[in-house]
């Protein structure tokens, strides 16, 4: 399906203060992480590299472009909970020995990954705006998933800053990867220390030492 990279994601327990600090440092106007040492561009290419997702391809089709058949196929996944999706993945509807069952499984699994990781929201049910990602599951890797993650993250952080919400929508994990891994891999030990201590000074290093040791 194109999500095999998700298996490599570590089951890290990340302190909420880390995500809070990263969100405050993320400028949604320029799509940059404004850190102590330097600004870091948060691009679709970097998101694709961090998560192993396609960073080129088409945007997902908007609802006005769906056929009546596509609307019927995605309808069962509108405003459902993650536990329901998890249960469905083990149901007879997801019988992968048939074409219909495989597509049903793809839609359920994709919505499950979106709601839990790629574009989580504060809502207890799946977002209707995410249904566009499961319209064409037979060609799922032809779409720009990194752009989808980027755009949903920007919207979530912008909402958090403007409305001071208690939760932050979007894949905040990718900001951590970009700021703490992708940005320092080609630097000297001295430069790495400066970045790490700069992050620590701004409250971004809470629990990170343990997380990096586990990665």
N, C-alpha and C positions, 0 to 999 in steps of 0.2 A: 504493500500500500504506500510505502514511502515514509513510514514512521519508525523504521527499525532503529534509528538513532536514539529514540526515546528510551530504549532499554539501557543505554549508557549513562543516563542521567542519574546522578547520585541521590540517594534518599537522605538529603541533608536536612537537619533541623536548623533553620535559619532564624536568628533573632529578628523580631519584627522591627526593632530599631534600625537594623541595617537597611531593610527595604524602605523604611521611612526616610532615612538620610539620603539614600540613592534617589528616591522620588523627588526630594527637595533639590537635589543637585542636577536633576534632568531638566534641561531647558527644552520645552516642547515646541517653541517657536523655531529654534535652530536645530533641534534634534541632537543636542550635545550634552554630555555629562560634564558639568563644570566643576572639576576637582581642584584640589590645592596645587598640584604640580602642573597640570595642564588640562585643557579641554579635550574631550574624546568624542569624536563623531560616532553617533549610534546609527549606523547605516543598515540597509537590508542585507548587504553582503556580509557584514559582521554578524548579524542575527542568524543568517543562514549558516555561517561557519560555526557559530556557537551551539546551535541546536541541530545541525545536520539537515536543514530544510532547504527546499528549492528557493533560490533568491532571484530567479528569472521566471518569465512565463506570464500568463494572462491573469487579470484580476477575476475574482469570482463573479458570476453573473448576478445581477441585481434582480429583485423579485419581479419587476415589470417585464423582464425578459424571459421568465420561466414559462414553460408550456403548462397546460392544464395537468398533464401526466406528471411532470416534475413537482408541481404543487401537491399533488396527491401523495407522491412518494415521500416527501419530506414532512408532511403534516403530522405523522405519529411522533416526531421528535421535537415538536414545538412545546416550549414551556414544560419540560420534564426535568426530574431531579437526577443527580449523578447516581444515587443508589438504584433508581429505576433503570438507568442505562446499563449499569453493571449487571443487574439481574437479567436484562434482555440479552446481553452478550452470551449468556449461558442457556438461553431459551431455544425452543425448536424453530422459532422464526429465523434464527441465525444459522441455519443448517447450510454450511458452506459447500455441501455436495451439489447444491443447485444454484443456478445463476441468480434466482430471486433471493435465496438465502444469503449468498455472498454479498450482494448489494445491500441487503438489510444489515448484515454484520458490519460492512464498511461504514455505513451511515451511523450506526450506533457507536462504533468504536471511535470514529472521528469526532462525534459530538462529545464523547466521554473525554477524549484527550484535550479538546478545546476548553471544555468547562472546568477541567481540573488543572490544566497547565498552560496551554498556549494562549488562552484569552479568558482566564477566570474572571468572574464578576462577583459582586456582593450579594446577588440574588440567589435564592435557593433553587431556582429553576434555570434551564438553559435560555439564552437570549435569542429571541426570534431573528435578530440581525445576523446571527451566526449560521442560520439555516442555509445561506447561500454557499457555504463551504461544503455542503453535502449534496448539492443538486446534481453534480456530474462526478460521481464517485468512480466511474470506470476510467476516468482520465485525471485522477486526483493529483498526480505528480506533475501535470502540465501547468499547474497554477502556481502563482508566486506566494508561497506560504510565509516567507520571511516578511514580505510587505504586509500581509494580513496581521502578523504578530506585531510588527512595528506600528501600524496604524491603530490597532486596538490598545496597545500600550500607551501611545501618545494621548489618546482620548481619555484613558483611565487616569493618567497622571494629571492631565489638564483639569479634569473634573475634580480631582482631589485638591488641587491648588486653588481653584476658583470657589469651590463650595465647602472646603475644609471637611470632607467626608471622613468617617472613621476608618473605612477600608479603601483600598486602592485597587482598581481593576487593571487587568493586564498581566503579562508575563514579566514580573519584576526580576525573576531569576536571571533573565538574559542580561539585565543591566549589571548584575553582579559578575557574571562571567566576562562581559566585555571590559569592565573596569578593573577586575582583579586578575584576569588571566590573559586575554587577548592583547591587552594594552602593554603588558610587561614582558612578553616572551622573548623579544629581541633586545632587551635592555641589559645593561651591566648590573652586577649585584648592588653596586652603590646606588644606581638609579632606582632599582627595585625597592631598596630600603627606604628611599625618599618617598616613593609613592605609598608604600605601606604605612609609614609613619604619618604621612599627610592624611591618609584615609583615617587612621586611628584618631588623629587630632579632631577630625570632624565627625567622629562617632560611627565611622563606617567599618571598623574592624572588629566589632563585637562578635565573638564566636568564630571569626574567620580562620584563625590559626588551626583550630580543630578541623574545620571544614576542608581546608587545603590539604591537611595531612591525610584525610580520608579519601581525597580525590585521586 
